Amino acid sequence: MTLKGGLGPALLPENFINVSTKFITNSILQGRPGTAMPPWNSFLSTSDAQWLANQLKHGVHDGK
């Protein structure tokens, strides 16, 4: 997973500087109408979505 975009913008920390963690969490859970982002609330808990939002805000590290 490169997080460099495809159907949507790149999921890199610099693209989330001015976006709140709450907004990202809600976007994950509810999706983004009119975009390719579906809602994930049937598959993820709020705490799962919050964890993902924090990872997006601070960068995902591959452990290398």
VOBA-1610 file (N, C-alpha, C; in pm, whole numbers, padded with zeros to 5 digits, always signed):
BEGIN
Met+00085-00117+00000Met+00000+00000+00000Met+00090+00124+00000Thr+00073+00209-00100Thr+00159+00327-00113Thr+00100+00453-00052Leu-00032+00458-00034Leu-00103+00573+00020Leu-00089+00697-00068Lys-00050+00679-00196Lys-00025+00792-00285Lys-00145+00831-00369Gly-00260+00778-00337Gly-00381+00816-00411Gly-00409+00720-00525Gly-00517+00736-00583Gly-00564+00652-00693Gly-00696+00712-00733Leu-00800+00673-00662Leu-00932+00733-00682Leu-00948+00861-00602Gly-00865+00881-00502Gly-00874+00999-00417Gly-00737+01059-00393Pro-00728+01157-00305Pro-00600+01221-00277Pro-00505+01127-00202Ala-00377+01158-00208Ala-00276+01081-00137Ala-00302+01089+00013Leu-00288+00977+00082Leu-00312+00970+00226Leu-00182+00991+00303Leu-00121+01106+00280Leu+00006+01141+00343Leu-00017+01244+00452Pro+00065+01242+00560Pro+00043+01332+00673Pro+00034+01480+00633Glu+00114+01522+00535Glu+00111+01663+00496Glu-00024+01705+00438Asn-00103+01610+00393Asn-00237+01642+00341Asn-00341+01651+00452Phe-00303+01621+00575Phe-00396+01623+00688Phe-00360+01728+00793Ile-00266+01817+00762Ile-00220+01916+00860Ile-00335+02000+00914Asn-00422+02047+00827Asn-00531+02136+00868Asn-00664+02064+00884Val-00659+01931+00899Val-00780+01851+00912Val-00781+01788+01051Ser-00892+01800+01121Ser-00899+01744+01257Ser-00910+01592+01254Thr-00861+01531+01360Thr-00873+01386+01374Thr-01020+01345+01376Lys-01104+01427+01437Lys-01248+01399+01441Lys-01307+01396+01300Phe-01267+01490+01215Phe-01317+01494+01077Phe-01274+01368+01001Ile-01148+01329+01018Ile-01097+01209+00951Ile-01173+01086+01001Thr-01191+01076+01132Thr-01264+00963+01191Thr-01405+00955+01134Asn-01474+01068+01130Asn-01610+01069+01074Asn-01611+01033+00926Ser-01510+01078+00852Ser-01501+01045+00709Ser-01483+00895+00689Ile-01402+00834+00775Ile-01381+00689+00767Ile-01513+00616+00797Leu-01579+00657+00903Leu-01701+00587+00945Leu-01820+00614+00854Gln-01837+00737+00809Gln-01956+00774+00732Gln-01932+00781+00582Gly-01806+00775+00539Gly-01776+00789+00397Gly-01783+00935+00356Arg-01758+00960+00227Arg-01763+01095+00173Arg-01858+01094+00055Pro-01981+01144+00072Pro-02077+01146-00039Pro-02020+01215-00163Gly-02049+01157-00278Gly-02001+01214-00404Gly-01857+01179-00437Thr-01797+01091-00355Thr-01659+01048-00380Thr-01655+00895-00381Ala-01536+00841-00402Ala-01519+00696-00401Ala-01503+00641-00259Met-01507+00728-00157Met-01488+00684-00018Met-01618+00632+00041Pro-01627+00498+00062Pro-01749+00441+00119Pro-01747+00451+00272Pro-01862+00436+00335Pro-01863+00430+00482Pro-01809+00295+00530Trp-01733+00299+00637Trp-01675+00178+00694Trp-01735+00144+00830Asn-01843+00214+00869Asn-01898+00193+01003Asn-01957+00054+01025Ser-01981-00021+00920Ser-02029-00159+00936Ser-01914-00255+00968Phe-01791-00209+00945Phe-01675-00296+00960Phe-01579-00252+01070Leu-01582-00122+01105Leu-01488-00067+01201Leu-01562-00003+01318Ser-01504-00017+01436Ser-01558+00054+01552Ser-01508+00198+01549Thr-01566+00281+01633Thr-01520+00420+01643Thr-01374+00424+01686Ser-01336+00339+01780Ser-01196+00340+01825Ser-01102+00293+01714Asp-01145+00198+01631Asp-01064+00157+01516Asp-01045+00275+01420Ala-01153+00346+01392Ala-01146+00461+01300Ala-01060+00572+01359Gln-01067+00593+01490Gln-00982+00693+01555Gln-00835+00654+01543Trp-00805+00527+01561Trp-00667+00479+01546Trp-00618+00505+01404Leu-00700+00471+01304Leu-00662+00496+01165Leu-00642+00645+01140Ala-00730+00728+01192Ala-00718+00873+01174Ala-00586+00924+01232Asn-00550+00875+01349Asn-00422+00916+01409Asn-00304+00870+01326Gln-00312+00750+01271Gln-00205+00702+01185Gln-00191+00790+01061Leu-00302+00830+01002Leu-00299+00916+00885Leu-00242+01053+00919Lys-00277+01108+01034Lys-00227+01239+01076Lys-00077+01238+01102His-00025+01127+01154His+00114+01123+01197His+00204+01037+01110Gly+00147+00973+01011Gly+00226+00892+00919Gly+00222+00745+00954Val+00217+00664+00854Val+00216+00519+00870Val+00358+00471+00842His+00415+00400+00936His+00552+00351+00921His+00549+00203+00891Asp+00635+00161+00800Asp+00634+00020+00758Asp+00724-00068+00842Gly+00788-00015+00945Gly+00867-00095+01037Gly+01006-00129+00987Lys+01049-00067+00878Lys+01184-00095+00826Lys+01289-00017+00901
//
